[in-house]
Amino acid sequence: MKLPFYNRRSFLVAAGASAAAMGVAPATPAFAQTFAPTQTMRGGSNNYRPNAPLVKSLGTGFMMSGIVRAAGTGVPLEGVRIQIWAATTLGGEREPRNHGSVLTQADGSFALEMKQIVPNFGQPHAHLAYDDPQFQTVFLRPVMPSANDTALQADFNLVPA
């Protein structure tokens, strides 16, 4: 009885054929999975005010920032209006001095300095919105790990409308 001859090449050919027969796809690069569309968060639209004015700041002591990209491609989006509001040392989320909008820079980044965010209903959090017609509306409500934090970042990956 003659035994079959196995070597590295025959093993790799057999393994490749088996993977193809089972429908195993090649690994997708991590980059392609990085820019999934941002989903609206529950409670993100609470106390939302359409067309909040463009502002340079809402005070000092806390920095809200992020990056806005096109979903899928990750291309930075310039000139996108992001609305930001929160309960701060000035008052609650309904306080007009706690609402403002900023435009993204060429690299998709945005930043807004504001008064220190304080817990509202037991959680220190901010609200952010994208609601212009070019992309699908997204409302975010990121919660800070600690009420003592002085910065928070929230990124958007937007889908065309």
Secondary structure as a PSIPRED ss2 file (coil, helix, strand):
# PSIPRED VFORMAT (PSIPRED V4.0)

   1 M C   1.000  0.000  0.000
   2 K C   1.000  0.000  0.000
   3 L C   1.000  0.000  0.000
   4 P C   1.000  0.000  0.000
   5 F C   1.000  0.000  0.000
   6 Y C   1.000  0.000  0.000
   7 N C   1.000  0.000  0.000
   8 R H   0.000  1.000  0.000
   9 R H   0.000  1.000  0.000
  10 S H   0.000  1.000  0.000
  11 F H   0.000  1.000  0.000
  12 L H   0.000  1.000  0.000
  13 V H   0.000  1.000  0.000
  14 A H   0.000  1.000  0.000
  15 A H   0.000  1.000  0.000
  16 G H   0.000  1.000  0.000
  17 A H   0.000  1.000  0.000
  18 S H   0.000  1.000  0.000
  19 A H   0.000  1.000  0.000
  20 A H   0.000  1.000  0.000
  21 A H   0.000  1.000  0.000
  22 M C   1.000  0.000  0.000
  23 G C   1.000  0.000  0.000
  24 V C   1.000  0.000  0.000
  25 A C   1.000  0.000  0.000
  26 P C   1.000  0.000  0.000
  27 A C   1.000  0.000  0.000
  28 T C   1.000  0.000  0.000
  29 P C   1.000  0.000  0.000
  30 A H   0.000  1.000  0.000
  31 F H   0.000  1.000  0.000
  32 A H   0.000  1.000  0.000
  33 Q H   0.000  1.000  0.000
  34 T C   1.000  0.000  0.000
  35 F C   1.000  0.000  0.000
  36 A C   1.000  0.000  0.000
  37 P C   1.000  0.000  0.000
  38 T C   1.000  0.000  0.000
  39 Q C   1.000  0.000  0.000
  40 T C   1.000  0.000  0.000
  41 M C   1.000  0.000  0.000
  42 R C   1.000  0.000  0.000
  43 G C   1.000  0.000  0.000
  44 G C   1.000  0.000  0.000
  45 S C   1.000  0.000  0.000
  46 N C   1.000  0.000  0.000
  47 N C   1.000  0.000  0.000
  48 Y C   1.000  0.000  0.000
  49 R C   1.000  0.000  0.000
  50 P C   1.000  0.000  0.000
  51 N C   1.000  0.000  0.000
  52 A C   1.000  0.000  0.000
  53 P C   1.000  0.000  0.000
  54 L E   0.000  0.000  1.000
  55 V C   1.000  0.000  0.000
  56 K C   1.000  0.000  0.000
  57 S E   0.000  0.000  1.000
  58 L E   0.000  0.000  1.000
  59 G C   1.000  0.000  0.000
  60 T C   1.000  0.000  0.000
  61 G C   1.000  0.000  0.000
  62 F E   0.000  0.000  1.000
  63 M E   0.000  0.000  1.000
  64 M E   0.000  0.000  1.000
  65 S E   0.000  0.000  1.000
  66 G E   0.000  0.000  1.000
  67 I E   0.000  0.000  1.000
  68 V E   0.000  0.000  1.000
  69 R E   0.000  0.000  1.000
  70 A E   0.000  0.000  1.000
  71 A C   1.000  0.000  0.000
  72 G C   1.000  0.000  0.000
  73 T C   1.000  0.000  0.000
  74 G C   1.000  0.000  0.000
  75 V C   1.000  0.000  0.000
  76 P E   0.000  0.000  1.000
  77 L C   1.000  0.000  0.000
  78 E C   1.000  0.000  0.000
  79 G C   1.000  0.000  0.000
  80 V C   1.000  0.000  0.000
  81 R E   0.000  0.000  1.000
  82 I E   0.000  0.000  1.000
  83 Q E   0.000  0.000  1.000
  84 I E   0.000  0.000  1.000
  85 W E   0.000  0.000  1.000
  86 A E   0.000  0.000  1.000
  87 A C   1.000  0.000  0.000
  88 T E   0.000  0.000  1.000
  89 T C   1.000  0.000  0.000
  90 L C   1.000  0.000  0.000
  91 G E   0.000  0.000  1.000
  92 G C   1.000  0.000  0.000
  93 E C   1.000  0.000  0.000
  94 R C   1.000  0.000  0.000
  95 E C   1.000  0.000  0.000
  96 P H   0.000  1.000  0.000
  97 R H   0.000  1.000  0.000
  98 N H   0.000  1.000  0.000
  99 H E   0.000  0.000  1.000
 100 G E   0.000  0.000  1.000
 101 S E   0.000  0.000  1.000
 102 V E   0.000  0.000  1.000
 103 L E   0.000  0.000  1.000
 104 T C   1.000  0.000  0.000
 105 Q C   1.000  0.000  0.000
 106 A C   1.000  0.000  0.000
 107 D C   1.000  0.000  0.000
 108 G C   1.000  0.000  0.000
 109 S E   0.000  0.000  1.000
 110 F E   0.000  0.000  1.000
 111 A E   0.000  0.000  1.000
 112 L E   0.000  0.000  1.000
 113 E E   0.000  0.000  1.000
 114 M E   0.000  0.000  1.000
 115 K C   1.000  0.000  0.000
 116 Q C   1.000  0.000  0.000
 117 I E   0.000  0.000  1.000
 118 V C   1.000  0.000  0.000
 119 P E   0.000  0.000  1.000
 120 N E   0.000  0.000  1.000
 121 F C   1.000  0.000  0.000
 122 G C   1.000  0.000  0.000
 123 Q E   0.000  0.000  1.000
 124 P E   0.000  0.000  1.000
 125 H E   0.000  0.000  1.000
 126 A E   0.000  0.000  1.000
 127 H E   0.000  0.000  1.000
 128 L E   0.000  0.000  1.000
 129 A E   0.000  0.000  1.000
 130 Y E   0.000  0.000  1.000
 131 D C   1.000  0.000  0.000
 132 D C   1.000  0.000  0.000
 133 P C   1.000  0.000  0.000
 134 Q C   1.000  0.000  0.000
 135 F E   0.000  0.000  1.000
 136 Q C   1.000  0.000  0.000
 137 T C   1.000  0.000  0.000
 138 V E   0.000  0.000  1.000
 139 F E   0.000  0.000  1.000
 140 L E   0.000  0.000  1.000
 141 R C   1.000  0.000  0.000
 142 P C   1.000  0.000  0.000
 143 V E   0.000  0.000  1.000
 144 M C   1.000  0.000  0.000
 145 P C   1.000  0.000  0.000
 146 S C   1.000  0.000  0.000
 147 A C   1.000  0.000  0.000
 148 N C   1.000  0.000  0.000
 149 D C   1.000  0.000  0.000
 150 T C   1.000  0.000  0.000
 151 A E   0.000  0.000  1.000
 152 L E   0.000  0.000  1.000
 153 Q E   0.000  0.000  1.000
 154 A C   1.000  0.000  0.000
 155 D C   1.000  0.000  0.000
 156 F E   0.000  0.000  1.000
 157 N E   0.000  0.000  1.000
 158 L E   0.000  0.000  1.000
 159 V C   1.000  0.000  0.000
 160 P E   0.000  0.000  1.000
 161 A C   1.000  0.000  0.000
